[in-house]
């Protein structure tokens, strides 16, 4: 057995001492977007530092717990706190929890993030459903020996975010009078925010928003046959001609203010899956 599979099994062994349930829905909560946890009927919580091979989140707003419970009667496992490339972790470490989730039964992954809006039609506090992405992180979690037991060497990425889930999320938003955008997310390494010239360049690539996460998890989820829905909350307006300084406190505050809209969509989507 490979080193990766051994590590996954060692982590699963610890988790299975606590819960033997299957969890068809996985959730990854982004910066300032932990409100969905309040909607989970929590049965078990496991701190990351008690799980072998799990990284530890070094970001102040990321709590570092794996939460097991249910939402609207559906079993879910949620990451309260994710990992980022800029924290110094490898792509394989960042995406390790997604591998574990798959073997806990996850078939659908709901991912959220905070991002900067570059599309001039977008405004701070908007919710955007991810329809596609551009990976400018400079790395890929699938580089290296492929584990055929987990997925194919060359996974297809023509539908990185599931069309049916996107359509359902849009329908739920419309029913609840929540304005949503739908666009392309580009990921860069960070941790600094971008310059005016970089925002111009990134917008020219076809991206609507920019962030520092999500894509590695999405790639591994697709590698393992997990359907993904991604939702971004636009926390700042990144228009080169009117760019103003912004700090992380403002970003988190905006994310938390807009978060209930995202939670409403995800909660109802879980109910209908």
C-alpha positions in Angstrom: 0.0 0.0 0.0 1.3 3.5 -0.9 2.2 6.1 1.7 -0.8 8.2 0.8 -3.2 5.3 1.2 -1.6 4.4 4.5 -2.0 7.9 5.8 -5.7 8.0 4.7 -6.3 4.6 6.5 -4.6 5.8 9.6 -6.8 8.9 9.8 -9.9 6.9 9.0 -9.1 4.5 11.8 -9.2 7.3 14.4 -12.4 8.7 12.9 -14.1 5.3 12.8 -13.5 4.9 16.5 -15.8 7.9 17.0 -18.4 7.4 14.2 -19.3 4.5 11.9 -21.9 6.6 10.0 -21.6 7.4 6.3 -21.6 11.1 5.3 -22.7 11.7 1.7 -22.3 15.5 1.9 -19.0 17.3 2.7 -18.6 21.0 3.4 -15.6 23.2 3.4 -16.1 26.6 5.1 -14.0 29.6 4.0 -12.8 32.8 5.7 -15.6 34.3 7.8 -18.1 31.8 6.5 -18.5 29.5 9.4 -22.2 30.3 10.1 -23.4 27.1 8.4 -22.0 25.2 11.4 -24.8 26.7 13.5 -27.3 24.9 11.2 -25.6 21.5 11.8 -27.1 19.2 14.4 -23.7 18.2 15.7 -23.0 14.7 16.9 -19.2 14.7 17.0 -16.4 17.2 16.7 -12.8 16.3 16.2 -9.9 18.8 16.5 -7.5 18.7 13.6 -4.6 18.3 16.0 -6.0 14.9 17.1 -6.1 13.5 13.6 -2.9 11.9 12.2 -1.6 13.6 9.0 -4.1 16.5 9.2 -2.4 19.9 8.8 -3.2 22.6 11.3 -4.8 25.8 10.1 -2.6 28.9 10.9 -5.2 31.4 9.8 -6.8 33.3 12.7 -10.4 33.0 11.4 -10.1 29.2 10.7 -11.0 27.1 13.7 -9.6 23.7 12.9 -12.3 21.2 13.6 -13.9 18.3 11.7 -17.6 18.4 12.5 -20.0 15.4 12.0 -23.8 15.8 12.2 -26.8 16.4 10.0 -28.6 19.3 8.2 -32.2 18.8 7.3 -31.9 15.1 8.1 -28.9 14.6 5.8 -25.6 13.4 7.3 -22.8 15.9 6.7 -19.1 16.2 7.6 -17.8 19.8 7.7 -14.3 21.3 7.7 -14.5 24.3 10.0 -11.2 25.7 8.8 -9.3 25.0 5.6 -5.7 25.0 4.6 -4.0 27.3 2.1 -0.9 27.1 -0.1 0.4 30.3 1.4 0.6 28.6 4.8 3.5 26.6 3.5 1.6 23.3 3.1 2.0 21.1 0.0 -1.0 20.6 -2.3 -1.2 17.1 -1.1 -1.5 18.2 2.5 -4.1 20.9 1.6 -6.3 18.3 -0.1 -5.8 15.4 2.2 -9.1 16.0 4.1 -11.0 15.7 0.8 -9.4 12.2 0.3 -10.6 11.3 3.8 -14.1 12.7 3.2 -14.5 10.5 0.1 -13.8 7.4 2.1 -16.3 8.6 4.7 -19.0 8.4 2.0 -18.9 11.9 0.6 -20.5 12.1 -2.9 -21.2 15.9 -2.9 -18.8 18.6 -1.7 -20.0 22.1 -0.9 -17.1 24.6 -0.9 -17.2 28.3 0.1 -14.6 31.1 0.0 -14.1 34.8 0.4 -12.8 36.5 -2.7 -12.1 39.8 -4.4 -14.5 40.9 -7.1 -12.9 42.0 -10.4 -16.0 42.0 -12.7 -17.2 45.6 -12.7 -20.8 44.4 -12.4 -20.0 42.8 -9.0 -20.2 44.6 -5.7 -18.9 43.9 -2.2 -21.2 41.5 -0.3 -22.4 39.8 -3.5 -22.7 36.0 -3.6 -21.2 34.3 -6.6 -21.9 30.7 -7.7 -18.7 29.3 -9.2 -19.2 28.0 -12.8 -15.5 27.5 -13.6 -12.0 28.3 -12.4 -8.5 29.1 -13.5 -5.6 27.6 -11.5 -2.7 30.1 -11.2 -1.4 28.7 -7.9 1.7 27.3 -9.7 1.1 23.8 -8.5 -1.4 20.9 -8.7 -2.3 18.3 -6.1 -2.2 15.5 -8.6 1.4 15.9 -9.5 3.4 12.8 -8.7 2.5 9.1 -8.7 -1.2 8.6 -9.4 -3.1 6.5 -6.9 -5.3 4.4 -9.3 -7.5 3.3 -6.4 -8.5 7.0 -5.8 -8.9 8.2 -9.4 -7.6 8.3 -13.0 -4.2 9.6 -14.0 -5.8 12.3 -16.3 -9.2 13.3 -14.8 -11.6 15.2 -17.0 -12.3 18.8 -15.8 -14.9 19.9 -18.4 -17.4 20.3 -15.6 -15.4 21.1 -12.4 -18.6 22.5 -10.7 -21.6 20.3 -11.2 -24.2 21.8 -13.6 -27.2 20.3 -11.8 -26.0 21.7 -8.4 -25.4 25.1 -10.0 -28.9 25.1 -11.5 -30.4 24.1 -8.1 -28.5 26.7 -6.2 -29.7 29.4 -8.7 -33.3 28.2 -8.3 -33.0 28.3 -4.5 -31.5 31.8 -4.6 -34.3 33.0 -6.8 -37.0 31.5 -4.6 -35.5 33.3 -1.6 -35.0 36.6 -3.4 -31.2 36.3 -3.0 -29.3 38.1 -5.8 -26.5 35.8 -7.0 -23.8 36.2 -9.6 -22.3 33.3 -11.6 -18.7 33.5 -12.7 -15.2 32.3 -12.9 -12.8 32.1 -9.9 -9.1 32.4 -10.3 -6.7 31.3 -7.5 -3.3 32.8 -6.9 -0.8 31.8 -4.2 -1.0 34.9 -1.9 -0.9 35.8 0.9 -0.5 39.4 -0.3 -3.5 41.0 -2.1 -2.9 41.9 -5.7 -1.5 45.0 -7.3 -3.5 47.2 -9.8 -1.6 45.7 -12.7 -2.2 42.1 -11.4 -6.0 42.8 -11.1 -6.0 44.0 -14.7 -4.1 41.0 -15.8 -6.3 38.5 -13.9 -9.5 40.2 -15.3 -8.1 39.8 -18.8 -7.7 36.0 -18.2 -11.5 35.8 -18.1 -11.8 35.6 -14.3 -14.6 37.4 -12.4 -13.2 37.0 -8.9 -9.8 36.2 -7.3 -9.0 34.2 -4.2 -6.3 31.9 -2.7 -8.1 28.6 -2.1 -10.8 26.1 -3.3 -9.2 25.0 -6.6 -6.9 22.3 -5.1 -9.9 20.8 -3.2 -11.9 20.9 -6.3 -9.3 19.2 -8.4 -9.0 16.3 -5.9 -12.7 16.0 -5.5 -13.1 15.7 -9.3 -10.2 13.2 -9.3 -12.2 11.0 -6.9 -15.6 11.4 -8.6 -17.1 13.8 -6.1 -19.6 16.4 -7.4 -18.8 20.0 -6.3 -20.7 23.2 -5.8 -18.6 26.3 -5.1 -19.9 29.6 -3.6 -17.9 32.7 -3.3 -18.6 35.8 -1.2 -17.1 39.0 -2.7 -15.5 40.8 0.2 -13.8 43.7 -1.6 -14.0 45.4 -5.0 -10.8 45.0 -7.0 -11.2 47.6 -9.8 -7.8 49.0 -10.7 -8.9 52.5 -11.5 -10.6 52.9 -8.1 -8.6 50.5 -6.0 -8.5 51.4 -2.3 -6.4 49.7 0.5 -8.2 46.9 2.4 -7.3 44.9 5.4 -8.2 41.4 6.6 -10.5 42.7 9.3 -12.7 44.4 6.7 -12.7 41.3 4.5 -13.8 39.1 7.4 -16.5 41.6 8.4 -17.9 41.7 4.9 -17.8 37.9 4.6 -19.7 37.5 7.9 -22.3 40.1 6.9 -23.1 38.4 3.6 -22.7 34.8 5.0 -26.4 34.3 5.9 -27.3 34.4 2.2 -24.8 31.7 1.4 -25.9 29.6 4.4 -29.6 29.8 3.3 -28.6 28.5 -0.2 -26.5 25.7 1.1 -28.9 24.6 3.8 -31.8 24.4 1.3 -29.6 22.7 -1.3 -28.6 20.0 1.2 -32.3 19.4 1.8 -33.0 18.9 -1.9 -30.0 16.8 -2.8 
